[in-house]
Amino acid sequence: MSGAGGPVSQDWEPVVLRKKAPTAAARKDDKAVNAARRAGADIETVRKHNAGTNKAASSGTSLNTKRLDEDTENLTHDRVPTELKKAIMQARMDKKLTQAQLAQIINEKPQVIQEYESGKAIPNQQIIGKLERALGAKLRGKK
């Protein structure tokens, strides 16, 4: 070889080519876990809360459901009484609001207002309170 003066030294350090670490899904298969066990690596198992159940994490039984279960006589929820339906409609008309506008004011879906006015809704004191404030009218009788 021409040139640089002195012998050319070879670098005999081993070159290690590593595959990319397995993805989370791949890490869970038995072979990978067993290999990790043999290698003495830490294996972490995490049980996900509510995994494999057909329940949304947020779905707990509400008070309404409990009340319905305990009520053995008539098997329906309380519906919006006629007086309340008329009071909501009247107050809304007085303010010249549409159902959608009223719903927007109290931060609920228009469907909620529609259900209250048609008498299909299960009365919710919080929503009735919001309606009272938005319409400036007393909707509930003296409880």
N, C-alpha and C positions, 0 to 999 in steps of 0.2 A: 504494500500500500504506500502511496506517496504521502508525504506530508508531515504530519504534526510532530514527529519526533517522539520516540518512546513507543512501547507496545500498546496496542489498543486493548483495553480491558473489556471483558464481557460482563454484563449485569445478569447474574443468574438468580435474581430474586424471583420467587414464584409469582405469577400473575393469577390472582384469584378472581374469577368471574362469578358474581352472585346474581341469582334471579331476584327479581323484585319480591318483596314480602307478600305473602298471600293476602288476598282481600278478606274482609271480615267474614263473608259468606264461606269462603274456601277454608278458613281457619277452623271451622266448626266440624269438618268431617273427621271420622274416627281415625283415619290414617295419620292426619296431621296432629291430632291430639295425642295419639299413642307415640308418635315420633317425638313430640315435645316432651312427653313423660320420660321417654328413654333418655333424652338429652338432658333431662333435669331442669327444663325450662319451667317458668311459672305458668300455670294454667288457671285462667280465671273463668268461672262459670257464673253467668248472671241470669237469674230468672226474671223475665220481664213481668211487671205487674199486669195481671189480667190477660196474660198471653194465652191464646188458644180458647178463650171464652168468647161467647158471641155477644159480649156486653161492651158498650162504649165505656171508657174509663169514667166518664162523667155521669153515666146513668145510674142514679140512686133512686130508690122509690121515693116519690114525693109525698108530701102530707096528704094531697088529694087522694092518691092511691090508697094510702093507709086508711083514710077516712072511709073510702068506698069499700074496702075489705071489711071494716068493722060494722058497716051499715048493712044489716041483714034484711031489713024490711024492703025498701025499694032499691033496686040495683042500678041506680043512675046517680051521676054527680048532681050537685046543685047546679041549676042553670040560672042565667040572668033573669031576675024577676021582671015582669011586664012593666012595672013602674020605673025600674032602672033603665030599661030599653028606651022608654018614652022620654025619660028625663035626659038621657045622653043625646038622643036625636034632637029634642027641643033646644037644649043648650047649644048644640052644634049649629043648628039652623039660625039661632039668634045671633051667633057670632059670624054667620055667613061663611062657614068653613065646609070643605068637602071632607069625606072620610079620610082621604089620603093626606090632606093638609093637617087634620087633627092628629093623625097617626104620626106625622113628622114632628109635630110640636111635642108630643109626649114620648117621642123616640121609640115607637113600636111600629110593627108592620100594619099597613092598611087593613089587612085581613083580620087583625085583632079587633079593630073598630067595627068592622063589618059583622064579626061574630057577636060582639056585644049588642049591636043594634038589632041583629036578627034573633037574639036570644039563644044562640048556640054555645056561647062561651061559658066556661066554668068561672064564676066570679073570682077575681084575684084582687084582694084589698089594695095591693100596691098600685095596680093599673087603675083601679077606680079612683084612688087618691090622686094619681097623675092627671086623670081626666078632670077631676074636680078642680085642681089647680089651673089646668090649661083653659077650662071653660069658665072658671070663676063662678061655678054653681055648686050647690050642695046636692050630691046625687044620692048619698046614702041617708037612709032614715036614721033616727036616733037609735043607736045600738046600745 
